[in-house]
Amino acid sequence: MAVACLGLGALGAPMALNLLRAGHPLTVYNRSPERLEPLLAAGAQAASTPAEAVAGADRVLVCVSDDAALRSVLLEQPQAAIHGLRAGSLVIDCSTVSPAAGVAVAAALAARGVGYLDAPVTGGTEGARAGTLSVLVGGNAADLERARPLLAVIGQRITHFGAVGAGQRAKAVNQVLVAGSYAAVAEALALAERLGLDQPQVVEALRGGAAGSWALEHRSAAMIADHYPL
């Protein structure tokens, strides 16, 4: 099964690497060409446009930054993917975008006989590297089964929420929880500092108790260091 990956950012690049390691032939495209190098070293083929990347692909994994980037790479730029996608292929959109954007893209692709799943992921860069993401899926159940072999490589929990757009609605719920937990960790660390406590010691003491959380485990060190790499 030939696979194309469009978007090689903090999540897209490690997901693409995991697909390569699982033995999937991969063609990759990214707006910033310097991000291609690790994928090329691992055996991927580079394309200069989205249309070139998806030509001949059975499955297309997309992970871009926002609604505008999604429309551009799939529909709007002169060499957008829609000009290279073949009927019967399937686009698996792992971007976090608005439900409306996904529904609009799905309709445009359906007119060309191309399937579409909105499949945003959660689990951070750590989960993307480890292949343990949670995948929140909206779309046709039959298309999900077609995508499942790839999704099983990038994630360990795959949940089908309903029609196209439902995956992005579930991701919005996730984002509320994540934002709240990050804010709670930041406020707790600030309080520890004001009380004269050693912040790393507080984290170590609390991580196994009722206050333990993914945010505390994976983001407290960056907050303490005031260092926020992608």
Buried (B, 14 or more C-beta within 10 A) or exposed (E): EBBBBBBBBBBBBBBBBBBBEBEBBBBBBBBEEEBBEBBEEBEBBBBEBBBBBBBBBBBBBBBBBEBEBBBBBBBEBEBBBBBBBEEEBBBBBBBBBBBEBBBBBBEBBEEEEBBBBBBBBBBBBEBBBBBBBBBBBBBBEEBBEBBBEBBEBBBBBBEBBEBBBBBBBBBEEBEEEBEEBBEBBBEBBEEBEEEEEEBBEBBEEBEEEEBEBBBBBBBBEEBBEEEEEE
